[in-house]
């Protein structure tokens, strides 16, 4: 019988399959919100902050697709299907 390993081994990294599943997203064209979220995603990946990277990718995936809804101009001036907020 083989002796069990009594020391910690390095973590196992899956070859890209999980990255595409967790961090894959497609931003809407010409959308400032999607562009900002993609920038956050890239920064988080570079910093290896996987929680923030997942949050940014999920926000892009959940952001409304602009070709499916009427467009309006958001408070930031970018085309977005979210209602305009005025104070």
C-alpha positions in Angstrom: 0.0 0.0 0.0 1.3 3.5 -0.9 2.1 6.0 1.9 -0.3 9.0 1.9 1.3 12.4 1.1 1.8 14.3 4.3 2.6 17.7 2.8 0.6 20.2 0.9 0.7 20.2 -2.9 0.5 23.2 -5.2 -3.0 24.1 -6.4 -4.3 22.4 -9.5 -5.1 24.8 -12.3 -7.7 23.9 -14.9 -6.6 24.7 -18.4 -8.8 27.7 -19.4 -12.1 25.9 -19.3 -13.2 27.6 -16.1 -11.9 31.0 -17.1 -14.1 31.0 -20.2 -17.1 29.9 -18.1 -16.6 32.4 -15.2 -15.1 35.4 -16.9 -16.5 35.1 -20.5 -18.8 37.9 -21.5 -19.7 40.0 -24.6 -20.1 43.8 -24.1 -22.7 45.7 -26.2 -21.1 47.9 -28.9 -20.7 51.6 -28.2 -21.8 51.4 -24.6 -19.9 53.3 -22.0 -21.2 51.1 -19.1 -20.0 47.9 -20.8 -16.7 49.5 -21.7 -16.2 50.5 -18.1 -17.1 47.1 -16.8 -14.7 45.4 -19.3 -11.9 47.8 -18.0 -12.7 46.7 -14.5 -12.6 43.0 -15.6 -9.2 43.5 -17.2 -7.8 45.3 -14.1 -9.1 42.6 -11.8 -7.6 39.8 -13.9 -4.2 41.6 -13.9 -4.4 42.0 -10.2 -5.5 38.3 -9.8 -8.6 39.5 -7.8 -10.8 36.8 -9.1 -13.9 37.8 -7.0 -13.9 41.3 -8.6 -13.2 39.8 -12.0 -16.2 37.5 -11.7 -18.4 40.4 -10.5 -17.4 42.5 -13.5 -18.0 39.7 -16.0 -21.4 38.9 -14.4 -22.4 42.6 -14.6 -21.5 42.7 -18.3 -23.5 39.5 -18.9 -26.5 40.9 -17.0 -26.4 44.3 -18.6 -29.3 44.8 -21.0 -28.4 44.2 -24.7 -29.0 47.5 -26.4 -30.2 46.1 -29.7 -33.1 44.4 -28.0 -34.6 47.5 -26.2 -35.3 51.1 -27.1 -32.3 53.3 -26.5 -32.1 56.3 -24.3 -29.3 58.5 -23.1 -28.2 57.8 -19.5 -26.9 60.4 -17.1 -23.4 59.6 -18.2 -24.2 60.4 -21.8 -23.8 56.8 -23.1 -26.6 55.0 -24.9 -28.2 52.7 -22.4 -31.5 51.0 -21.9 -31.6 52.0 -18.3 -33.9 54.9 -17.4 -32.4 58.4 -17.3 -31.8 59.5 -13.7 -32.1 63.2 -13.0 -31.7 65.0 -9.7 
